[in-house]
């Protein structure tokens, strides 16, 4: 006999699949679905009094309203959203616990990278590095294609779930509204107010400063250029993600071709973008993405 959580997940899947058909897009799943229970897992604490020690966020929060934010990869596009969520959590500490859980294949390298990001972005939430590697807690079923998986939890049950492949500040209103519902906040601030608050306390959330937080731009001596078209830029970032399998690379490349169509300016931007990332060799993407990326670039250059 199915458990109540299995039935809940089945219902959620049916609703999401239906929604995906209406939108003409496949639904994306990552982590436990609304109605399912959260189970304990271990992280290495990187902030707070217990820095350097192992802890279990689920056990420590003991059923309190919690935002569990699993960070699969830190890219420039998600920084404003991450800081907006963090600002909301920090300003509502009596109502909502906020846990930022970073995932990394290598513990030592991941620890150093997360510490650097924490300092650069001046994050103030409880931050931990998952001790379960790049996949995260095994029984959570996190999707490696999602840069962020956000769970709103109350009484150890998932209330809301956001599986975001290409997260950005446009996701903030829905995410903040959902977290407000989890913690009983009847008058949550707007995304704009949170950005202003984050800027006042830690450095403005402007495009310029977000870029600085993510690191300096490549010097002009490098060939090519980053596309100025936002969608093409996002697709390029997705294409060179090192966790992609071959099927995911093919899917992204098909989306790129559909986006370019017969637009000469977008084609020019694509040539510049792929020229730049391929210049850096194995620093970006996978062996397969570099192979098909090279073929794609050559096809774009043909008259």
N, C-alpha and C positions, 0 to 999 in steps of 0.2 A: 504494500500500500504506500502510495506517495506521501511524503511528509508535507506539512503545510507550506514549508519553504520551497519544496519542489513545485507545488502547485502555483505558488506565488511567482516563481521564476518563469514557469510555463506561461502564465497569464501575461507577465511583463514582456516575454519574447513575442507573443502573439501581437500585443499592442504595438511594440516597436517595429516589428516586421510590417504590419499594416501601415504604420506611419512612414516607413521607408519607401513603401510602394507608392504612397500618395506623393511623396517628395521626389520619387524617381531615383532614389539613392539607397544603397544597402545600409542597413543599420550597423552601428559599431558597438560592440560590447566589451567591457573591461571591468573586472571586479564583481563582487556580489551585487545582486540586483535589489531594488526596494522590497522590503519585507524579509530579506534574508539576514541571518545573524552574523555578526562579526566575531572572529575568533582571535585569540592572542597571537602575537608575533614579536620577534625581537629586533630592536634597532640599536645601533651604537649612538649614544647621545653625543651630539656635537655642540650643544649650547646648554646653558643653565648650570645649576649646582652639581649635577651628576655627569658633567662632561667627561667623556672617555669611558663611561660605564655602559653596560647593557641594560636596556629597560624594555618593558612591554607596554606600549601606549594604551592598549585596550584594557589591560588589568588596572593600570594606574588611573585611568579616567572613570572607571567603575560605573559605566552606564550614563555618564554625563553627556550632554549634547556636544558632539565633536565633529570637526571638519578634518577628515583624513585626506590629505593631498599627496598622492603618489607622483613623484616627478621622475619620469622615465628618461628624460634628456633635457638639458638646459640650453634652450635656443633663445635668441634675441626676441622673437615674436611673442613668446609666452611671458616675458618678464613683467610687463605692465599688469597682466591679469594676475600673476602670482603675487605681486606686491599689493594689488587691490584686495585680494582675498586675505592676505596676511594682515593688512591694515584693518580690515573689518574684524578679524579675529582678535587682534591685540586690543582694539578699542571696546571689545565686548567680552573680555576675559571672564566676567562673572556669569555669563550666559553660555559661552561657546569656547570649548577647548580647540585649539588649532594645532595640528600635527603635520609638519612637512616631512615627508619620508622620501629620501632620494634613493634611487636604484643604480647600482654600478656593478659591472662584471668583476672588477678587481677592487678588493676592499681598501687597500692602501692608496691606490691611485684615486679611487672614488672619494675617500676621506679628505685627501688634499684638495681635490677639486671643489668639493662641497664647502669646505672651510673657506676657500678663496672666494667662492660665490657668495657665501653668507656675509663675509666681510665687505665685499664690493657692493652688495645690494642692501647691506645693513638690515638684514632680516632679524626679527625679534621673537618669532614664534619658537615653539619647541621643534628642533630640527634633529633628525636622525638619519643614519645611513642603514638601509635594510641589510640584515645579516644573511639574507637569502639570495644575494646576488642580483643580477640584472633582471631576473624574472619576478623578483619580489616574493612575498609569502606564497608558498605553493598552493594553499587552498583558497587563495583569493582570485585566481584565474585572471591576472592582469594581462592586458593586451600590449605586446611590445610595440605595436604600431601607433599607440597613443602616447603623445608627449606628456599629457596630464590625465590622471584618473582621480576624480574628486568624489568622495563619499561624504554625505551628510548623515551622521549616525546619532541615534537617540535610544537609550535603554538597550544598547548593544545590538540594535536593529538598524539596517540601512533604510533611510527615509528617502534619500535622493542619490542619484548616480549620474555623473557627467564623464563620458569617455571621449576625450578631445584629441583628435589626431593632429590638428593644426590650431592650437588654442591662441586666442588673441583677446584684446580688450573688448571686442564686440561680444564676447561670451560673458562678460562681467555682470550685466544686469540680471540675466537669468540665474547665474550661479549665486550671486549675493541674495537674490530674492528667495532662492531655495534654502540657503543656509539660515536666513532669517526665519523661515518657517520651521526649520529644525529646532532653533533655540527659542522660539516664541517672541521674536522681535517684531512688533507690529509696525514699526516705523523705521525700516532700514534706510541707510543713506544711499544716495545715487552713486553710480560708478564715478561720475564726475567729482562728487564730493570726496570720495575716497582717494582719487588721484590727487586732489588738492591737498588733502590731509597728509598723504604720503609725501608729497612734495615739500610741504611745510616742515615735516619732521626729519626727512632723510635725503632730500635732493629731489628736484622736480621730475615728474614722470613725462618729460617731453621726449620727443623722438631723439633729439640730440643727446640727452643724458642717458636714455635707455641704451643707445648705441655705445656710449662711453662705458656703461656698466658691463656690457657684453665684450668689451675689448676694442682696440683700435682697428679701424678699417685697413685692409691691405694697402700697401703703398702703391702709388700710381705706376710704378715700374712694372707691376705685374700685368700680364696681358689680359684682355677682356675686361668685363665690368659686371657688377651685380645688377640684375634687371631692375628697372624702376617700376615696372608693372607689378602691383602687390601680389596678384594671384600667381603670376609666373615666378616671382621670387619665392613664394611659399612652395610651389611645386618643385623648384630647383632644390630647396632645402630638404624637402621630403625625398627627392630622388637620391641625394648623396648621404642619406642617413645610414650609418654603418650596420645597423641592426636589420636592415631590409633583407628579405629573401628574394630570390630571382623573380618570383611571381609578383611581389610588391613593386619591384623595379619596373616590370613590364606594365603594370597597372598605372603607375605614375606617368610613365612615358606616353602611354595612350592618352592620358588626361592632358598632358602638355601639347600633344599634336592637335587634339580637339580644340584646345584653347587658342592655339596659333592660327588655325584655319588658313586664310589667305591674307592675313594682316602683315604687311611688310615691316611695320615698326616692331611688332612683337617678334617676328622672325629675326630681325636684327638684334633685339635684346637677348633672344635665346642663344644666338651665335656668340654674343659677348659673354653671357653667363656660363655656358658650357665650356667655352674657351678658357675661362678663368679657373673653374674647378678642376678641369682635366690637367691644367698646368701644374697643379700641386700633386699629381700622381696619387699614391696610395694614402695621402693624408685625408682624402674624402671618399666616401662611398665604399663600395665593395668591388671585388675583381670583376664581377659580372656587370655592375652598373658602369664601371669605367669602360668596359668593352662596348656595350650597347650605346653608351654615351658618346664614344668616339665615332661610332657608325652614324649616330643621329646627327652629330655635328657636321660630319662630311656631307650628309644628305642635305643639310640646310645650306651649305655653301654652294651646292650645285645650282647653276642658273635655271 
